[in-house]
Amino acid sequence: MKSKDQLITRRALTVAMSLAPCMPLWAATGPSPPNPLFRAIGITAKVARAQELRDLGADFIVESVADFLIPFASDAEFAAAKSRALASPLKILGCNSFLRDPTLICIGPKADHPRVLAYAETAFARLRSIGGEYVVFGSSNARQQPAGWSKSNADDQFVTLLRALGDIAKRSGITVNLESLRVQECNYINHIGESAAVVARVDHPNVRVLADLYHMAVMGDGADALAKAMPFTGLIELAERDRRTVPGVAGDDFRPYFREAARAGYRGLIDIEADGTADELRKAFAEVQTQAADVLKSAAASA
């Protein structure tokens, strides 16, 4: 006789089938469900690798605004990229490399906000047209603080720009996620606390913080810094600290960060921003899930 756990009633099957259209992203596009701490686990990569990365465990792709959405190009030129995105076995949920062109300047006496905003109008609309959800605002060159330009002036300019970007993002149904960058790459907004302070000032639902655990580790931002920033955080990104490798290569422990995300009720996306061999990538997706599961099990045990 079958056990109770083995029996599937007709009613249960009917309910499961009725829920199929509402299944989360991973059910339609990934090989297995991600850990409950994260809605989906993605990787920064070219869409041409989507099938390979799906087979290795990815749930979504993060592409490039500059190289894939090509906002300075015509809609006709973008059409081929759009077709590739819509046919991809993995969705492109986000794009980085936002403001790469040297004419897109955010702060300082040469700041050109109208040009940045016009560029963003096209970029955000194109991202939404392929089912995307967010843009990463790292863009180290675009937001360098010029010599002799005060931080207070830079903050005022940047907050004004982000509010306007938030309005454009809202119309397109996406979010802009501000990334703190290590000092080796940028001299403005190097700690997650600075990102959170700016986003708090912006006070726009479509402008959030990107918690990049790699940049945070390099800059000495520990789990306590993430805990303070979690009320403003909309996205998590990671790579290992020493050689910017995928999780599982050097054995970095992300659990302290994951623990603070869990305590804050985070159930959003996480993106691996690194590359490796097929074996390393397969292990990386599993490692993120394992460490997240450990955190949730520990929380449940101590509840």
ZASEZA-459464 format. One record per residue (C-alpha): residue in three letters; x, y, z; residue number from 0; chain. Coordinates in steps of 0.2 Angstrom, whole numbers, padded with zeros to 4 digits. Layout:
# residues N
+------+-------+-------+-------+-----+-----+
| type |     x |     y |     z | seq | mol |
+------+-------+-------+-------+-----+-----+
|  ALA |     X |     Y |     Z | NUM |   A |
...
+------+-------+-------+-------+-----+-----+
END
This chain:
# residues 303
+------+-------+-------+-------+-----+-----+
| type |     x |     y |     z | seq | mol |
+------+-------+-------+-------+-----+-----+
|  MET |  0000 |  0000 |  0000 |   0 |   A |
|  LYS |  0006 |  0017 | -0004 |   1 |   A |
|  SER |  0010 |  0029 |  0010 |   2 |   A |
|  LYS |  0000 |  0045 |  0013 |   3 |   A |
|  ASP |  0014 |  0055 |  0007 |   4 |   A |
|  GLN |  0015 |  0045 | -0010 |   5 |   A |
|  LEU | -0004 |  0048 | -0014 |   6 |   A |
|  ILE | -0008 |  0062 | -0025 |   7 |   A |
|  THR | -0026 |  0066 | -0025 |   8 |   A |
|  ARG | -0036 |  0072 | -0040 |   9 |   A |
|  ARG | -0040 |  0089 | -0031 |  10 |   A |
|  ALA | -0021 |  0092 | -0027 |  11 |   A |
|  LEU | -0017 |  0089 | -0045 |  12 |   A |
|  THR | -0030 |  0101 | -0051 |  13 |   A |
|  VAL | -0024 |  0114 | -0039 |  14 |   A |
|  ALA | -0006 |  0112 | -0045 |  15 |   A |
|  MET | -0011 |  0113 | -0063 |  16 |   A |
|  SER | -0022 |  0129 | -0060 |  17 |   A |
|  LEU | -0006 |  0137 | -0052 |  18 |   A |
|  ALA |  0005 |  0133 | -0067 |  19 |   A |
|  PRO |  0003 |  0149 | -0076 |  20 |   A |
|  CYS |  0008 |  0158 | -0060 |  21 |   A |
|  MET |  0024 |  0148 | -0056 |  22 |   A |
|  PRO |  0039 |  0159 | -0052 |  23 |   A |
|  LEU |  0053 |  0163 | -0065 |  24 |   A |
|  TRP |  0064 |  0148 | -0061 |  25 |   A |
|  ALA |  0050 |  0135 | -0064 |  26 |   A |
|  ALA |  0049 |  0141 | -0082 |  27 |   A |
|  THR |  0067 |  0145 | -0086 |  28 |   A |
|  GLY |  0078 |  0136 | -0074 |  29 |   A |
|  PRO |  0083 |  0118 | -0071 |  30 |   A |
|  SER |  0078 |  0119 | -0052 |  31 |   A |
|  PRO |  0070 |  0130 | -0039 |  32 |   A |
|  PRO |  0082 |  0142 | -0031 |  33 |   A |
|  ASN |  0084 |  0143 | -0012 |  34 |   A |
|  PRO |  0068 |  0152 | -0004 |  35 |   A |
|  LEU |  0080 |  0166 |  0002 |  36 |   A |
|  PHE |  0082 |  0171 | -0017 |  37 |   A |
|  ARG |  0068 |  0173 | -0030 |  38 |   A |
|  ALA |  0081 |  0168 | -0043 |  39 |   A |
|  ILE |  0100 |  0166 | -0045 |  40 |   A |
|  GLY |  0107 |  0174 | -0060 |  41 |   A |
|  ILE |  0124 |  0178 | -0068 |  42 |   A |
|  THR |  0131 |  0192 | -0078 |  43 |   A |
|  ALA |  0135 |  0186 | -0095 |  44 |   A |
|  LYS |  0131 |  0187 | -0114 |  45 |   A |
|  VAL |  0114 |  0181 | -0119 |  46 |   A |
|  ALA |  0122 |  0170 | -0132 |  47 |   A |
|  ARG |  0128 |  0159 | -0117 |  48 |   A |
|  ALA |  0110 |  0157 | -0110 |  49 |   A |
|  GLN |  0107 |  0139 | -0114 |  50 |   A |
|  GLU |  0124 |  0134 | -0107 |  51 |   A |
|  LEU |  0121 |  0144 | -0091 |  52 |   A |
|  ARG |  0104 |  0137 | -0089 |  53 |   A |
|  ASP |  0110 |  0119 | -0090 |  54 |   A |
|  LEU |  0123 |  0124 | -0076 |  55 |   A |
|  GLY |  0110 |  0131 | -0065 |  56 |   A |
|  ALA |  0107 |  0149 | -0069 |  57 |   A |
|  ASP |  0089 |  0156 | -0068 |  58 |   A |
|  PHE |  0092 |  0173 | -0077 |  59 |   A |
|  ILE |  0105 |  0183 | -0086 |  60 |   A |
|  VAL |  0112 |  0201 | -0083 |  61 |   A |
|  GLU |  0117 |  0209 | -0099 |  62 |   A |
|  SER |  0124 |  0226 | -0104 |  63 |   A |
|  VAL |  0115 |  0242 | -0107 |  64 |   A |
|  ALA |  0129 |  0249 | -0118 |  65 |   A |
|  ASP |  0132 |  0233 | -0128 |  66 |   A |
|  PHE |  0115 |  0225 | -0129 |  67 |   A |
|  LEU |  0102 |  0238 | -0127 |  68 |   A |
|  ILE |  0113 |  0250 | -0137 |  69 |   A |
|  PRO |  0103 |  0266 | -0133 |  70 |   A |
|  PHE |  0112 |  0277 | -0145 |  71 |   A |
|  ALA |  0107 |  0266 | -0159 |  72 |   A |
|  SER |  0090 |  0266 | -0168 |  73 |   A |
|  ASP |  0076 |  0254 | -0165 |  74 |   A |
|  ALA |  0079 |  0245 | -0181 |  75 |   A |
|  GLU |  0097 |  0242 | -0175 |  76 |   A |
|  PHE |  0091 |  0235 | -0158 |  77 |   A |
|  ALA |  0078 |  0224 | -0166 |  78 |   A |
|  ALA |  0090 |  0209 | -0169 |  79 |   A |
|  ALA |  0095 |  0210 | -0150 |  80 |   A |
|  LYS |  0077 |  0211 | -0145 |  81 |   A |
|  SER |  0073 |  0195 | -0155 |  82 |   A |
|  ARG |  0088 |  0186 | -0147 |  83 |   A |
|  ALA |  0082 |  0191 | -0130 |  84 |   A |
|  LEU |  0064 |  0186 | -0132 |  85 |   A |
|  ALA |  0070 |  0169 | -0139 |  86 |   A |
|  SER |  0082 |  0166 | -0125 |  87 |   A |
|  PRO |  0080 |  0151 | -0114 |  88 |   A |
|  LEU |  0085 |  0162 | -0100 |  89 |   A |
|  LYS |  0077 |  0179 | -0097 |  90 |   A |
|  ILE |  0087 |  0195 | -0096 |  91 |   A |
|  LEU |  0081 |  0202 | -0080 |  92 |   A |
|  GLY |  0094 |  0216 | -0078 |  93 |   A |
|  CYS |  0108 |  0226 | -0087 |  94 |   A |
|  ASN |  0124 |  0233 | -0080 |  95 |   A |
|  SER |  0137 |  0244 | -0090 |  96 |   A |
|  PHE |  0124 |  0258 | -0089 |  97 |   A |
|  LEU |  0133 |  0274 | -0093 |  98 |   A |
|  ARG |  0149 |  0269 | -0102 |  99 |   A |
|  ASP |  0150 |  0283 | -0116 | 100 |   A |
|  PRO |  0162 |  0297 | -0110 | 101 |   A |
|  THR |  0148 |  0310 | -0114 | 102 |   A |
|  LEU |  0137 |  0303 | -0101 | 103 |   A |
|  ILE |  0143 |  0313 | -0086 | 104 |   A |
|  CYS |  0133 |  0314 | -0069 | 105 |   A |
|  ILE |  0143 |  0325 | -0058 | 106 |   A |
|  GLY |  0154 |  0340 | -0059 | 107 |   A |
|  PRO |  0155 |  0356 | -0069 | 108 |   A |
|  LYS |  0153 |  0346 | -0085 | 109 |   A |
|  ALA |  0138 |  0335 | -0080 | 110 |   A |
|  ASP |  0125 |  0333 | -0094 | 111 |   A |
|  HIS |  0109 |  0327 | -0086 | 112 |   A |
|  PRO |  0098 |  0330 | -0101 | 113 |   A |
|  ARG |  0109 |  0318 | -0111 | 114 |   A |
|  VAL |  0109 |  0305 | -0097 | 115 |   A |
|  LEU |  0090 |  0306 | -0096 | 116 |   A |
|  ALA |  0087 |  0305 | -0114 | 117 |   A |
|  TYR |  0099 |  0290 | -0115 | 118 |   A |
|  ALA |  0090 |  0282 | -0100 | 119 |   A |
|  GLU |  0073 |  0284 | -0108 | 120 |   A |
|  THR |  0078 |  0273 | -0123 | 121 |   A |
|  ALA |  0088 |  0261 | -0112 | 122 |   A |
|  PHE |  0074 |  0258 | -0099 | 123 |   A |
|  ALA |  0060 |  0256 | -0112 | 124 |   A |
|  ARG |  0071 |  0243 | -0122 | 125 |   A |
|  LEU |  0074 |  0234 | -0106 | 126 |   A |
|  ARG |  0056 |  0233 | -0102 | 127 |   A |
|  SER |  0052 |  0227 | -0120 | 128 |   A |
|  ILE |  0062 |  0211 | -0117 | 129 |   A |
|  GLY |  0055 |  0208 | -0100 | 130 |   A |
|  GLY |  0069 |  0216 | -0089 | 131 |   A |
|  GLU |  0067 |  0222 | -0072 | 132 |   A |
|  TYR |  0082 |  0232 | -0067 | 133 |   A |
|  VAL |  0097 |  0242 | -0071 | 134 |   A |
|  VAL |  0113 |  0242 | -0061 | 135 |   A |
|  PHE |  0120 |  0260 | -0059 | 136 |   A |
|  GLY |  0139 |  0257 | -0056 | 137 |   A |
|  SER |  0146 |  0267 | -0071 | 138 |   A |
|  SER |  0162 |  0272 | -0062 | 139 |   A |
|  ASN |  0168 |  0284 | -0076 | 140 |   A |
|  ALA |  0151 |  0293 | -0077 | 141 |   A |
|  ARG |  0151 |  0297 | -0059 | 142 |   A |
|  GLN |  0169 |  0302 | -0055 | 143 |   A |
|  GLN |  0170 |  0316 | -0043 | 144 |   A |
|  PRO |  0181 |  0330 | -0051 | 145 |   A |
|  ALA |  0196 |  0337 | -0042 | 146 |   A |
|  GLY |  0190 |  0353 | -0033 | 147 |   A |
|  TRP |  0172 |  0348 | -0034 | 148 |   A |
|  SER |  0164 |  0346 | -0016 | 149 |   A |
|  LYS |  0155 |  0330 | -0011 | 150 |   A |
|  SER |  0140 |  0340 | -0006 | 151 |   A |
|  ASN |  0139 |  0347 | -0023 | 152 |   A |
|  ALA |  0141 |  0330 | -0030 | 153 |   A |
|  ASP |  0128 |  0323 | -0019 | 154 |   A |
|  ASP |  0116 |  0337 | -0024 | 155 |   A |
|  GLN |  0118 |  0334 | -0042 | 156 |   A |
|  PHE |  0117 |  0315 | -0040 | 157 |   A |
|  VAL |  0101 |  0315 | -0030 | 158 |   A |
|  THR |  0093 |  0326 | -0043 | 159 |   A |
|  LEU |  0098 |  0315 | -0057 | 160 |   A |
|  LEU |  0093 |  0299 | -0048 | 161 |   A |
|  ARG |  0075 |  0306 | -0044 | 162 |   A |
|  ALA |  0073 |  0310 | -0063 | 163 |   A |
|  LEU |  0080 |  0293 | -0067 | 164 |   A |
|  GLY |  0067 |  0286 | -0054 | 165 |   A |
|  ASP |  0053 |  0294 | -0063 | 166 |   A |
|  ILE |  0058 |  0287 | -0080 | 167 |   A |
|  ALA |  0061 |  0270 | -0072 | 168 |   A |
|  LYS |  0043 |  0270 | -0065 | 169 |   A |
|  ARG |  0036 |  0274 | -0082 | 170 |   A |
|  SER |  0045 |  0258 | -0089 | 171 |   A |
|  GLY |  0041 |  0247 | -0074 | 172 |   A |
|  ILE |  0059 |  0244 | -0069 | 173 |   A |
|  THR |  0071 |  0249 | -0055 | 174 |   A |
|  VAL |  0088 |  0258 | -0054 | 175 |   A |
|  ASN |  0100 |  0250 | -0042 | 176 |   A |
|  LEU |  0114 |  0261 | -0036 | 177 |   A |
|  GLU |  0130 |  0251 | -0033 | 178 |   A |
|  SER |  0144 |  0256 | -0021 | 179 |   A |
|  LEU |  0161 |  0253 | -0030 | 180 |   A |
|  ARG |  0178 |  0250 | -0023 | 181 |   A |
|  VAL |  0190 |  0265 | -0022 | 182 |   A |
|  GLN |  0201 |  0257 | -0036 | 183 |   A |
|  GLU |  0187 |  0260 | -0048 | 184 |   A |
|  CYS |  0178 |  0275 | -0043 | 185 |   A |
|  ASN |  0181 |  0290 | -0030 | 186 |   A |
|  TYR |  0163 |  0293 | -0027 | 187 |   A |
|  ILE |  0151 |  0282 | -0017 | 188 |   A |
|  ASN |  0163 |  0268 | -0011 | 189 |   A |
|  HIS |  0153 |  0261 |  0004 | 190 |   A |
|  ILE |  0136 |  0254 |  0005 | 191 |   A |
|  GLY |  0131 |  0266 |  0018 | 192 |   A |
|  GLU |  0135 |  0280 |  0006 | 193 |   A |
|  SER |  0123 |  0272 | -0007 | 194 |   A |
|  ALA |  0110 |  0270 |  0006 | 195 |   A |
|  ALA |  0111 |  0288 |  0012 | 196 |   A |
|  VAL |  0109 |  0294 | -0006 | 197 |   A |
|  VAL |  0095 |  0283 | -0010 | 198 |   A |
|  ALA |  0086 |  0288 |  0006 | 199 |   A |
|  ARG |  0088 |  0306 |  0001 | 200 |   A |
|  VAL |  0081 |  0302 | -0017 | 201 |   A |
|  ASP |  0066 |  0294 | -0008 | 202 |   A |
|  HIS |  0059 |  0286 | -0024 | 203 |   A |
|  PRO |  0052 |  0268 | -0025 | 204 |   A |
|  ASN |  0061 |  0265 | -0041 | 205 |   A |
|  VAL |  0078 |  0269 | -0035 | 206 |   A |
|  ARG |  0086 |  0256 | -0024 | 207 |   A |
|  VAL |  0103 |  0250 | -0017 | 208 |   A |
|  LEU |  0113 |  0236 | -0025 | 209 |   A |
|  ALA |  0122 |  0227 | -0012 | 210 |   A |
|  ASP |  0138 |  0221 | -0021 | 211 |   A |
|  LEU |  0146 |  0209 | -0008 | 212 |   A |
|  TYR |  0162 |  0209 | -0018 | 213 |   A |
|  HIS |  0164 |  0228 | -0017 | 214 |   A |
|  MET |  0158 |  0228 |  0001 | 215 |   A |
|  ALA |  0171 |  0215 |  0006 | 216 |   A |
|  VAL |  0186 |  0224 | -0003 | 217 |   A |
|  MET |  0180 |  0241 |  0006 | 218 |   A |
|  GLY |  0178 |  0233 |  0023 | 219 |   A |
|  ASP |  0159 |  0234 |  0023 | 220 |   A |
|  GLY |  0154 |  0219 |  0034 | 221 |   A |
|  ALA |  0137 |  0211 |  0037 | 222 |   A |
|  ASP |  0133 |  0225 |  0050 | 223 |   A |
|  ALA |  0134 |  0238 |  0036 | 224 |   A |
|  LEU |  0123 |  0227 |  0025 | 225 |   A |
|  ALA |  0110 |  0226 |  0039 | 226 |   A |
|  LYS |  0109 |  0245 |  0040 | 227 |   A |
|  ALA |  0107 |  0246 |  0021 | 228 |   A |
|  MET |  0094 |  0233 |  0019 | 229 |   A |
|  PRO |  0079 |  0244 |  0021 | 230 |   A |
|  PHE |  0085 |  0252 |  0005 | 231 |   A |
|  THR |  0091 |  0237 | -0004 | 232 |   A |
|  GLY |  0083 |  0230 | -0020 | 233 |   A |
|  LEU |  0096 |  0218 | -0026 | 234 |   A |
|  ILE |  0111 |  0208 | -0021 | 235 |   A |
|  GLU |  0127 |  0204 | -0031 | 236 |   A |
|  LEU |  0142 |  0194 | -0027 | 237 |   A |
|  ALA |  0159 |  0187 | -0031 | 238 |   A |
|  GLU |  0173 |  0181 | -0020 | 239 |   A |
|  ARG |  0185 |  0194 | -0013 | 240 |   A |
|  ASP |  0203 |  0190 | -0018 | 241 |   A |
|  ARG |  0202 |  0186 | -0036 | 242 |   A |
|  ARG |  0184 |  0190 | -0040 | 243 |   A |
|  THR |  0180 |  0172 | -0043 | 244 |   A |
|  VAL |  0163 |  0163 | -0043 | 245 |   A |
|  PRO |  0157 |  0157 | -0026 | 246 |   A |
|  GLY |  0165 |  0140 | -0021 | 247 |   A |
|  VAL |  0182 |  0143 | -0029 | 248 |   A |
|  ALA |  0191 |  0151 | -0014 | 249 |   A |
|  GLY |  0178 |  0146 | -0002 | 250 |   A |
|  ASP |  0172 |  0163 |  0003 | 251 |   A |
|  ASP |  0158 |  0163 |  0017 | 252 |   A |
|  PHE |  0143 |  0174 |  0012 | 253 |   A |
|  ARG |  0132 |  0167 |  0026 | 254 |   A |
|  PRO |  0135 |  0183 |  0037 | 255 |   A |
|  TYR |  0128 |  0194 |  0023 | 256 |   A |
|  PHE |  0114 |  0181 |  0019 | 257 |   A |
|  ARG |  0109 |  0181 |  0037 | 258 |   A |
|  GLU |  0106 |  0200 |  0037 | 259 |   A |
|  ALA |  0096 |  0199 |  0021 | 260 |   A |
|  ALA |  0086 |  0185 |  0028 | 261 |   A |
|  ARG |  0083 |  0195 |  0044 | 262 |   A |
|  ALA |  0077 |  0209 |  0034 | 263 |   A |
|  GLY |  0064 |  0198 |  0025 | 264 |   A |
|  TYR |  0074 |  0199 |  0008 | 265 |   A |
|  ARG |  0067 |  0187 | -0005 | 266 |   A |
|  GLY |  0073 |  0196 | -0021 | 267 |   A |
|  LEU |  0086 |  0192 | -0034 | 268 |   A |
|  ILE |  0104 |  0188 | -0032 | 269 |   A |
|  ASP |  0117 |  0189 | -0047 | 270 |   A |
|  ILE |  0134 |  0181 | -0048 | 271 |   A |
|  GLU |  0146 |  0194 | -0056 | 272 |   A |
|  ALA |  0160 |  0183 | -0061 | 273 |   A |
|  ASP |  0165 |  0169 | -0073 | 274 |   A |
|  GLY |  0173 |  0152 | -0072 | 275 |   A |
|  THR |  0174 |  0135 | -0080 | 276 |   A |
|  ALA |  0158 |  0124 | -0082 | 277 |   A |
|  ASP |  0162 |  0114 | -0066 | 278 |   A |
|  GLU |  0165 |  0130 | -0056 | 279 |   A |
|  LEU |  0149 |  0138 | -0062 | 280 |   A |
|  ARG |  0139 |  0123 | -0058 | 281 |   A |
|  LYS |  0146 |  0122 | -0041 | 282 |   A |
|  ALA |  0144 |  0141 | -0039 | 283 |   A |
|  PHE |  0125 |  0141 | -0041 | 284 |   A |
|  ALA |  0124 |  0126 | -0029 | 285 |   A |
|  GLU |  0135 |  0135 | -0016 | 286 |   A |
|  VAL |  0124 |  0150 | -0016 | 287 |   A |
|  GLN |  0109 |  0139 | -0013 | 288 |   A |
|  THR |  0118 |  0129 |  0001 | 289 |   A |
|  GLN |  0124 |  0144 |  0010 | 290 |   A |
|  ALA |  0107 |  0153 |  0009 | 291 |   A |
|  ALA |  0099 |  0136 |  0015 | 292 |   A |
|  ASP |  0111 |  0135 |  0030 | 293 |   A |
|  VAL |  0106 |  0153 |  0035 | 294 |   A |
|  LEU |  0087 |  0149 |  0034 | 295 |   A |
|  LYS |  0089 |  0132 |  0044 | 296 |   A |
|  SER |  0099 |  0141 |  0057 | 297 |   A |
|  ALA |  0086 |  0155 |  0059 | 298 |   A |
|  ALA |  0072 |  0142 |  0060 | 299 |   A |
|  ALA |  0081 |  0132 |  0073 | 300 |   A |
|  SER |  0084 |  0147 |  0084 | 301 |   A |
|  ALA |  0066 |  0154 |  0082 | 302 |   A |
+------+-------+-------+-------+-----+-----+
END
